[in-house]
Amino acid sequence: MESFLPGLLWTPSQNRATFDSGLAPEALLARLQAGFSDEFRGRVEGNGVKVWRSRGYAASRGSFAPLYYGVVTATETGSRLSGHFQMHPVMRLYTGAWIGLSSLLALVFLVAAALRATSESSAADALPVLFVALLPLAGLLLVRVQQAKGRKDEEAVRGWIEKILRESRLN
């Protein structure tokens, strides 16, 4: 049974992560499923896996926190978990809509201000336009700050997966 989890949306290549294991694919998926806890939550569906680090409050992962979407495939020596980190698709849609609509609003304000400008216009008349023009930048800044915060979560999830794989080699 193929999983829909990993192919939800495009993601940049720097967010990809691959892990090799000596376990059969079914055994690796079972180990991952059994390893979920209060700190690392997730879902195994078919040959796909989705993992995130819980933020510790109300079992939440945080809206902008990265999730790991991966697929387990068979290899000659066992199995391979390959996937990528990205924000939840709904948050990607939300931030895209925020930036897109605020950019359109800024453009409308700029055109309206240019049409209304006169020789008596002052810098104070441009202040509302400047405020609206900063909205898309605020959205971009919010995403960048959240991505920087999410790097710790990415590293924690990578470490958790590596720990599961290490423990499976010892058993």
C-alpha positions in Angstrom: 0.0 0.0 0.0 1.6 3.3 -1.1 1.3 6.3 1.2 0.3 9.8 0.3 2.3 11.4 3.1 5.7 12.3 1.5 4.4 13.8 -1.8 2.1 16.4 -0.3 4.1 19.4 -1.6 7.4 20.3 -3.1 10.3 20.9 -0.6 13.8 22.2 -1.2 16.6 19.6 -1.4 18.4 21.0 1.7 15.5 19.7 3.9 15.9 16.1 2.8 17.1 13.4 5.1 17.8 9.7 4.3 18.5 6.9 6.8 19.6 3.3 6.1 18.7 0.4 8.2 19.5 -3.3 8.3 15.9 -4.0 9.2 13.2 -5.2 6.8 10.9 -2.3 5.8 8.0 -3.7 7.9 10.2 -4.1 10.9 11.6 -0.6 10.6 8.0 0.8 10.3 7.1 -1.2 13.4 10.1 0.2 15.3 9.2 3.8 14.4 5.6 3.2 15.4 6.6 1.8 18.7 9.1 4.6 19.4 6.5 7.4 19.4 6.3 9.1 22.8 5.2 12.4 24.4 8.2 14.1 22.9 8.2 12.6 19.4 4.8 12.0 17.8 3.9 10.8 14.4 1.9 8.4 12.2 2.8 5.4 10.2 0.6 4.8 7.2 1.4 2.2 4.6 5.1 2.6 3.8 5.0 6.3 4.8 5.8 7.9 8.1 5.2 11.4 9.5 7.2 12.5 12.6 7.3 15.7 14.5 8.6 16.9 17.8 6.0 17.8 20.3 6.4 21.3 21.8 5.4 20.0 25.2 2.2 22.0 25.6 -1.1 20.4 25.0 0.6 17.8 22.8 1.0 20.4 20.2 3.7 20.5 17.5 3.5 24.2 16.9 1.9 25.6 13.8 5.1 26.4 12.0 7.1 23.5 13.3 8.7 21.2 10.7 7.3 17.7 10.1 9.4 14.8 8.6 7.6 13.1 5.8 9.3 9.9 4.8 8.9 6.7 2.8 10.5 3.3 3.7 11.7 1.3 0.8 13.5 -2.1 0.6 17.2 -2.2 -0.2 19.7 -5.0 -0.7 20.9 -4.6 2.9 17.6 -3.9 4.6 15.6 -0.7 4.1 15.9 3.0 3.6 13.9 5.8 5.1 14.0 8.8 2.8 12.0 12.0 3.1 12.1 15.7 3.9 11.2 18.3 6.5 8.5 20.9 5.8 5.8 22.9 7.5 2.4 21.4 7.5 0.7 21.9 4.1 -2.1 24.0 5.7 0.5 26.4 7.2 2.3 26.6 3.8 -1.0 27.5 2.2 -1.7 30.0 5.0 1.7 31.8 4.7 1.4 31.8 0.9 -2.0 33.4 1.1 -0.8 35.9 3.7 2.2 37.0 1.6 0.2 37.0 -1.7 -2.8 38.9 -0.4 -0.8 41.4 1.6 1.4 42.0 -1.5 -1.7 42.6 -3.6 -3.1 45.0 -0.9 0.2 46.8 -0.8 0.2 47.2 -4.6 -3.4 48.6 -4.5 -2.4 51.1 -1.8 0.7 52.2 -3.8 -1.3 52.7 -7.0 -4.1 54.6 -5.1 -1.5 56.8 -3.3 0.3 57.5 -6.6 -3.0 58.5 -8.2 -4.0 60.8 -5.3 -0.6 62.4 -4.9 -0.4 66.1 -5.4 2.4 68.7 -5.1 1.0 69.5 -1.6 1.3 65.8 -0.4 3.5 65.3 2.6 5.4 62.4 4.1 2.6 61.8 6.5 0.3 61.0 3.6 2.7 58.1 2.7 2.7 56.6 6.2 -0.4 54.4 5.7 1.0 53.1 2.4 4.3 52.3 4.0 2.6 50.4 6.8 0.6 48.3 4.3 3.8 47.8 2.2 5.5 46.2 5.2 2.8 43.5 5.7 4.3 41.1 3.1 7.8 41.6 4.7 6.3 40.9 8.1 5.0 37.6 6.7 8.3 36.7 5.3 10.1 37.6 8.5 7.7 35.4 10.5 8.3 32.4 8.3 12.1 32.9 8.4 12.1 33.2 12.2 10.0 30.1 12.6 12.2 28.2 10.2 15.2 29.1 12.3 13.4 27.9 15.4 12.4 24.7 13.7 16.0 23.7 12.9 16.3 22.5 16.5 13.2 20.4 16.0 14.6 19.0 12.7 17.9 18.0 14.5 15.9 16.4 17.4 13.8 14.3 14.9 17.0 13.3 13.0 18.5 12.3 16.3 15.4 10.4 17.4 15.4 8.4 14.1 19.1 7.7 14.4 18.5 6.5 17.9 15.8 4.1 16.8 18.1 2.7 14.1 21.0 2.4 16.5 18.8 0.5 19.0 17.6 -1.8 16.3 21.2 -2.8 15.4 21.9 -3.6 19.1 18.9 -6.0 19.3 
